[in-house]
Amino acid sequence: MKTFAALLFVAVCSTAASAGGQPPTEPPTPAPPLPADVRPAPSGPARLAIEALNPGARPWAELVRGDLRLIADVTVAARSPLRLVAAAEMIEGQRQLRVRLMSGEQVLDETVHPLGPVNETSGLRLAAHRSSDRVLEQLTGRAGGFDSTLVFARRAGRRRKDVWRVGVDGRDLVRVSSGRHIAMLPALAHGDVWYSIVDRTGLFLTRAGLDEAPLLGGDGLTMGVTPCGDGIAYAATPSGDSEIYQASLDGTQTSRLTFHPGIDVSPTCSARGELAFISNRSGTPQIHVLGADALHPDHVEQPSSQNQTPTWCPDPERRLLAFTQVERRSSVWTLDLESGETRRVSPPGRYKDPAFSPDCRLIAYVGEGGLWLSSLDGRRRRRIVSGAAETVRWGRLGPSR
């Protein structure tokens, strides 16, 4: 146990301003279903052509193609009767983008997106990602997850780490932490960016908008925050060994969830109310799952004797976990708890710290030169950020709490 504790401490130390940008806009309205005569066959991916009708819409088209090429449900085709087309327009002095889903010459759906000033790209990027999400909803019945944000940590010298956020296209890279401390282990929880700060007393939790004032902890290690129901869950060591706790969003009403002399870390909560975490109570770091009744955690059968950083698929209909498998090298895997099926998502190498997209179609992970997005089968992947990155999390920003 001492060896594992030492490794845990080294790992924490080695991974060791408020969120900027424009405030989030109103969420899009649900997309109408497609008519039965143009609905894609359920036996295979839908073929969809993406067309820019004028030069102002070309960046939109490239972004939408980039989004959908990661998705197994859609084949981006050069030509198809089913087309997603867009044109940039100037209406009453305001730039906007008109997007239409068409079957032949029949207009199936139309949306209009405000674009903002000519030198601003955020409106065009938002329009592209929302177009991707909307057309996925129309083609498959389930909206996409491209209108979202990723957060990760990055080393900035020997004594500093920072937390960053970035869009799914790798743009809008913004430092969230102040740059004054070792900031690490970020999360997106209830619309805010949360992370841990290292100081002389240990690790404490804070979130964007608090000027890095402690929200939880400060006595020992308090780390690994994750959204859990209406509050958060995290790992902490007030009793000496690491256990899993939960708390309300203001840091009050804390309660302990695990009770074992082993080391319990890396909590992640499912939409069903289940808690998965890593524990060495069975001898080596393994995934354990605590049901919604919070009584007795179950050990989960896994393809390796050492596993790290589990994360749940956010779809409540699926009991799917992603995690890091550690042997001679590390790689990212998924585990279906209903069927027991496991699948490697990343290539073998030095890949770790997975995070599901909000729609559970994609997985982000770090390693081998940056931050990557991948399909669940690992066949489609793209690096969106180059350079050092660790502990990626994926979700949506909302109004600051």
Buried (B, 14 or more C-beta within 10 A) or exposed (E): EEEBBEBBEEEBEEBBBBBEEEEBEEEBEEBEEBEEEBBBEEEEBBBBBBBBBEEBBBBBBBBBBBBBBBBBBBBBBEEBBBBBBBBBBEEEEEBBBBBBBBBEEEEBBEBEBEBBEEEEBBBBBBBBBBBBBBBBBBBBEBBBBBBBBBBBBBBBEEEBBBBBBBBBBBEBEBBBBBEEBBBBBBBBBBBBBBBBBBEEEBBBBBBBBBEBEBBBBBEBBBBBBBBBEEBBBBBBBBEEBBBBBBBEBEBEEBEEBBEBEBBBBBBBBBBEBBBBBBBBBEEBBBBBBBEEEBEEBEEBEBEBEBBBBBBBBBBEEBBBBBBBBBEEEBBBBBBBBEEEEBBBBBBEEEBBBBBBBBBBBBBBBBBEEBBBBBBBEBEBBBBBBEEBBBBBBBBEBEEBE
